[in-house]
Amino acid sequence: MVRTSQPLVERMALILHDWFATSNANVSTTQQMIDQSNLFRSRCFGSFLDLFRAVTVDPAMLQWLNGNENYKWAPNENYAREMMELFSLGADRGAYTEDDIREQARALTGWRNDWGDVGAYNFRFEPNWHDTGNKTVFGRTGNWSWEDACRLCVEHPLHPSFFVEKLWSYFIPVTPTADVREGLEQTYAGSGWQIRPVLEQILMRPELYEGPPMVKPPVVQLATMLRRLGRHVDTEAWVWLCEEAGQRLFWPPNVSGWDDNRWLDTSRMRARWNMVTYALEGISVDAWNDDYDEDETPEEALARALASWGSPALRSEHRDALLELAQRSENLILASWQKGPYRALRQNALLQLIGVSPDLILQ
C-alpha cells in the first residue's frame, strides 16, 4: 500500500482480506497468507465467481476453515457455513438452512494436504475422499462438487443484493437507496458477476463525495501518512502500532473480519496518536539546535507544517483552529533565547495535530 503505483488494487486486496478474513493463527506459513493476498490482487476486478472458487481451494483458506479436513466419511461444516453467511449470502436473510449447510459440506469434501517441516504443503483434491452422492442445496439436487458449491451460492437470488451492499459498505457508510441498490444489482448480474462494473459505479456515486465521512482503517491511515511523508516501511513498529489501533494485517480478530464501527475509542485514538508520532520521526524538528527560524510567523509555521504533510486539504474551521494555536503560542515566548526553540516546538505540535486531524483520519 505504501509503495504501490496501483492504490486501488491494494485497497481492494485489503477489502478482500477482510471479506474472506483468514488469519495466520491457523495457517502454517506466512508465505501462504502472502500468496492469498496476491490472489486478491490478481482477481479483485474480475469475476466474483472465479474469485470465490479460487479462495475456496486456496491453501490458507483450506487450513483456516478446515477445508482440508472435510472428508466424505466425516464432513466438516465450517467452510460451508461461512461461505454462505459471510462470503456470499448473509445471515438472517432466509437464504439458507442448516440442511443446506450440511449438504454443501458434502459438496466441498475431498481436499487434503501433506505435512512436513515446512508445515502444510501439497494441497490437492483427492477424488476418493469426495462424496459423489446427490446433494440438495437451496432446493436444487445434483452430484454437486466444490466448484458447484460456489456457483450455487452466486446463483442464489439473494446473492446480488448481499454482494452490492457489502462492497458498497467499504466505501460509503450509509446504505444505498432501493433504486441505487437495484441498479447496482442489475449491473452485477448483467455483467456475469463481475466486480469491476459495480466498483466503478460505486466510485462515481455522489454519496461517496457528498455523504458522511468514514474512519480510515488503521493500516490505510498509516499507508496514507507514509506516502504523504515520503517514508517507507522501514521499521517493524508499524505492526504493533497498527495492532494497538485495532488492525494487524494477516491477523483479523475472527472469520468475520474487522469491525469498522470500532475504529475509534479512547484507547485506539491514543494508538493513532502514537502512529503519527512514529511517522514523523525524521521530520519533527530538534527544538534545541540553533538553526530554527526565530522570526517565523504563525502563518509561515502552519504553511510549513502543511507542506511537510504534502499540503492536505483541511476544512476551513480546522485550519483556523491550527492557526489560532500557532498565534497563541507566540505569547509563551518571554525571553530572546526562547524564540527559536519555542517556534520549533510549535512546528512539532502543528505537525502532530495535522496528522491526527479529522482531515487525515477520515475519508
C-alpha positions in Angstrom: 0.0 0.0 0.0 2.9 2.4 0.7 5.0 1.8 -2.4 2.3 0.8 -5.0 1.6 2.6 -8.2 -1.9 1.0 -8.1 -3.5 2.1 -4.8 -7.0 0.9 -5.8 -5.7 -2.7 -6.3 -4.1 -2.6 -2.9 -7.2 -1.2 -1.3 -9.3 -3.9 -2.9 -6.8 -6.5 -1.7 -7.3 -5.2 1.8 -11.1 -5.3 1.4 -11.0 -8.9 0.2 -8.7 -9.8 3.0 -11.5 -8.6 5.3 -14.3 -10.1 3.2 -12.6 -13.6 3.2 -11.0 -13.0 6.5 -8.2 -15.5 7.1 -5.8 -15.4 10.0 -2.2 -16.6 10.3 -3.3 -18.1 13.6 -4.3 -21.3 11.9 -2.2 -21.1 8.7 1.2 -22.9 8.7 3.3 -20.4 6.9 3.2 -16.6 6.4 4.0 -17.2 2.7 0.6 -18.9 2.3 -1.0 -15.7 3.6 1.1 -13.6 1.2 0.0 -15.9 -1.6 -3.6 -15.4 -0.7 -3.1 -11.6 -0.7 -1.6 -11.9 -4.2 -4.6 -13.9 -5.2 -6.8 -11.0 -4.1 -4.7 -8.5 -6.1 -4.9 -10.6 -9.3 -8.7 -11.1 -9.2 -10.0 -8.0 -7.5 -11.6 -6.6 -10.6 -12.7 -9.8 -12.3 -15.5 -12.4 -11.8 -16.6 -12.9 -8.2 -17.4 -16.5 -9.0 -13.9 -17.1 -10.2 -12.5 -15.3 -7.1 -14.8 -17.3 -4.9 -13.7 -20.6 -6.4 -10.0 -19.6 -6.1 -10.4 -18.6 -2.4 -12.3 -21.8 -1.6 -9.3 -24.0 -2.5 -6.6 -21.6 -1.5 -4.2 -23.2 0.9 -4.6 -20.5 3.6 -8.4 -20.8 3.5 -8.4 -24.6 3.4 -6.5 -24.5 6.6 -8.3 -21.6 8.2 -11.8 -23.1 7.8 -10.8 -26.8 7.8 -11.5 -27.4 4.1 -8.5 -29.8 4.2 -10.2 -31.8 7.0 -13.5 -32.3 5.2 -13.9 -35.9 4.0 -16.9 -37.9 2.8 -16.9 -40.1 5.9 -16.6 -37.1 8.3 -17.9 -33.8 6.6 -16.7 -30.6 8.2 -19.3 -27.8 8.0 -17.0 -24.8 8.8 -16.4 -23.5 5.3 -19.9 -24.4 4.1 -21.4 -22.2 6.8 -19.1 -19.3 6.3 -19.2 -19.3 2.5 -22.9 -18.7 2.8 -23.2 -16.5 5.9 -20.1 -14.2 5.4 -18.9 -14.5 1.9 -21.9 -14.7 -0.4 -25.4 -14.6 1.1 -25.5 -13.1 4.6 -27.0 -14.2 7.9 -30.7 -13.9 9.0 -31.9 -13.3 5.5 -33.6 -16.6 4.9 -31.1 -17.5 2.3 -30.1 -21.0 3.6 -31.0 -23.6 6.2 -28.9 -26.0 8.4 -29.7 -28.7 5.9 -28.2 -26.5 3.1 -25.0 -26.2 5.2 -24.8 -29.9 5.7 -25.4 -30.7 2.1 -23.0 -28.0 1.0 -20.3 -29.5 3.2 -20.7 -32.8 1.4 -20.1 -31.0 -1.9 -16.9 -29.5 -0.6 -15.3 -32.8 0.5 -12.1 -34.2 -0.9 -9.3 -31.7 -0.3 -6.3 -32.7 1.6 -2.6 -31.9 2.1 0.7 -33.3 3.4 2.6 -32.1 6.5 6.3 -31.7 6.9 9.0 -29.4 8.4 7.7 -26.6 6.3 4.1 -27.0 7.6 1.2 -27.8 5.3 2.0 -28.4 1.7 1.0 -30.3 -1.5 -2.7 -29.3 -1.3 -4.7 -31.4 -3.7 -8.1 -32.8 -4.5 -8.5 -36.5 -3.6 -11.4 -38.0 -5.6 -11.7 -41.0 -3.4 -12.3 -38.7 -0.4 -15.1 -36.8 -2.1 -18.8 -37.6 -1.6 -20.1 -38.4 -5.0 -23.7 -38.8 -3.9 -26.5 -36.4 -4.8 -26.8 -33.3 -2.6 -29.8 -30.9 -2.3 -28.7 -27.3 -1.8 -31.1 -24.4 -2.0 -33.7 -26.9 -3.2 -31.5 -27.9 -6.2 -30.4 -31.6 -6.3 -27.3 -32.9 -8.1 -23.9 -34.5 -7.7 -22.5 -31.2 -6.7 -18.7 -30.6 -6.5 -16.8 -27.8 -4.7 -17.0 -25.7 -7.9 -20.8 -26.2 -7.9 -20.9 -25.2 -4.3 -19.5 -21.7 -5.2 -21.8 -21.4 -8.2 -24.9 -22.3 -6.3 -24.2 -19.5 -3.8 -23.6 -17.0 -6.6 -26.7 -18.0 -8.5 -28.8 -17.7 -5.4 -31.4 -14.9 -5.8 -30.2 -13.2 -2.6 -26.5 -13.1 -3.6 -26.5 -9.9 -5.8 -28.0 -7.8 -3.0 -25.5 -9.2 -0.5 -22.6 -8.5 -2.8 -23.7 -5.0 -3.7 -24.4 -3.9 -0.1 -21.1 -5.4 1.2 -18.9 -3.8 -1.4 -20.8 -0.5 -1.0 -20.2 -0.6 2.8 -16.4 -0.4 2.3 -16.6 3.0 0.6 -19.9 4.6 1.8 -21.2 4.5 5.4 -24.9 4.9 4.6 -26.9 2.2 2.9 -27.8 2.7 -0.7 -31.4 3.6 -1.6 -33.6 0.9 -3.0 -33.3 2.3 -6.6 -29.5 2.6 -6.4 -29.1 -0.9 -4.9 -31.4 -2.4 -7.6 -29.4 -0.6 -10.3 -26.1 -2.0 -9.0 -27.6 -5.5 -8.7 -28.7 -5.3 -12.3 -25.2 -4.2 -13.3 -23.7 -7.1 -11.3 -26.0 -9.8 -12.6 -25.9 -8.5 -16.2 -22.1 -8.5 -16.2 -21.9 -12.1 -15.2 -20.9 -11.3 -11.6 -18.1 -9.0 -12.5 -16.7 -6.9 -9.7 -15.3 -4.0 -11.7 -18.5 -2.6 -13.2 -20.1 -2.4 -9.7 -17.0 -0.9 -8.2 -16.8 1.7 -10.9 -20.4 2.8 -10.3 -19.9 3.0 -6.5 -16.8 5.2 -7.0 -18.9 7.6 -9.2 -21.8 7.8 -6.8 -22.4 11.3 -5.3 -22.8 9.7 -1.9 -19.1 8.9 -1.9 -18.2 12.6 -2.3 -21.1 14.4 -0.6 -22.2 11.9 2.1 -20.8 11.5 5.6 -17.2 10.5 6.0 -15.8 7.2 7.2 -13.0 6.5 9.5 -9.9 5.1 7.7 -8.8 1.7 8.8 -5.6 2.0 10.8 -3.4 0.5 8.0 -5.0 2.8 5.5 -4.3 5.8 7.6 -0.7 4.6 8.1 -0.1 3.9 4.4 -1.6 7.3 3.6 0.7 9.1 6.0 3.9 7.3 4.9 3.1 8.1 1.2 2.5 11.7 2.1 5.7 12.0 4.1 7.8 10.1 1.6 8.6 7.5 4.2 8.8 3.7 3.7 8.2 0.5 5.7 11.5 0.9 7.5 10.6 -0.4 10.9 8.6 -3.3 12.4 7.0 -0.8 14.8 4.2 -0.3 12.2 3.0 -3.9 13.0 2.4 -3.3 16.7 1.3 0.3 16.2 -1.5 -0.8 13.9 -2.3 -3.7 16.2 -2.8 -1.2 19.1 -5.1 0.8 16.8 -7.1 -2.4 16.1 -5.8 -3.8 12.9 -2.9 -6.2 12.3 -2.7 -7.5 8.8 -3.0 -11.3 8.4 -4.5 -11.4 11.9 -8.1 -10.4 11.7 -9.9 -11.0 15.1 -12.2 -13.7 13.6 -13.7 -15.0 10.4 -16.0 -12.0 10.3 -13.0 -9.7 9.8 -12.6 -6.3 11.5 -15.4 -4.3 12.9 -15.3 -0.9 11.1 -17.6 0.5 13.8 -14.9 0.2 16.4 -12.0 2.0 14.8 -12.1 4.9 17.3 -12.3 4.9 21.0 -10.1 6.4 23.7 -7.6 3.6 23.5 -7.4 3.3 19.7 -7.3 7.1 19.3 -4.2 7.1 21.5 -2.7 4.4 19.3 -3.3 6.6 16.2 -1.6 9.5 18.0 1.4 7.2 18.6 1.3 6.1 15.0 1.6 9.8 13.9 4.4 10.4 16.3 6.4 7.5 14.8 5.6 8.5 11.3 7.0 12.0 12.0 10.4 10.7 13.1 13.0 12.4 10.9 10.6 15.2 10.1 10.0 16.6 13.6 12.3 19.4 14.5 15.0 19.3 17.1 13.9 22.2 19.3 17.3 22.7 20.9 19.5 23.3 18.0 20.3 26.8 16.9 19.0 26.6 13.4 15.3 27.1 13.6 13.9 30.4 12.3 13.5 32.8 15.2 11.2 35.1 13.1 8.8 32.5 11.7 5.3 33.9 11.8 2.2 31.8 12.8 1.1 31.8 9.1 4.5 30.6 7.9 4.6 27.9 10.6 1.3 26.5 9.5 2.2 26.6 5.9 5.5 24.8 6.6 3.7 22.1 8.6 1.1 21.5 5.9 3.8 21.3 3.2 5.6 18.6 5.2 2.4 16.6 5.1 2.1 17.1 1.3 -0.3 20.0 1.6 -3.5 18.1 2.5 -6.8 20.0 2.1 -8.1 21.0 5.6 -11.6 22.2 6.4 -11.5 25.9 7.0 -12.5 25.5 10.7 -9.6 23.1 11.2 -7.1 25.4 9.5 -8.4 28.3 11.6 -8.0 26.3 14.8 -4.4 25.4 14.0 -3.6 29.0 13.1 -5.1 30.2 16.3 -2.9 27.7 18.2 0.1 29.0 16.3 -0.7 32.6 17.2 -1.4 31.9 20.9 2.0 30.2 21.1 3.7 33.5 20.4 2.5 34.7 23.8 4.7 32.0 25.5 7.9 33.5 24.2 9.1 35.6 27.0 12.9 35.6 26.5 15.1 36.0 23.5 16.7 32.6 23.9 13.2 31.0 23.6 12.5 32.4 20.1 14.0 29.5 18.1 13.2 26.6 20.4 9.7 27.6 21.1 8.9 28.1 17.4 10.4 24.7 16.7 8.2 23.2 19.4 5.2 24.9 17.8 6.2 23.3 14.5 6.2 19.9 16.0 2.8 20.5 17.6 1.3 21.6 14.3 2.8 18.5 12.5 1.3 16.2 15.2 -2.1 17.8 15.2 -2.4 17.8 11.4 -1.6 14.1 11.5 -4.4 13.3 14.0 -6.9 15.7 12.5 -10.2 14.5 11.1 -9.0 15.5 7.7 -6.3 12.8 7.7 -8.2 10.2 9.8 -11.5 10.4 7.9 -12.0 9.6 4.2 
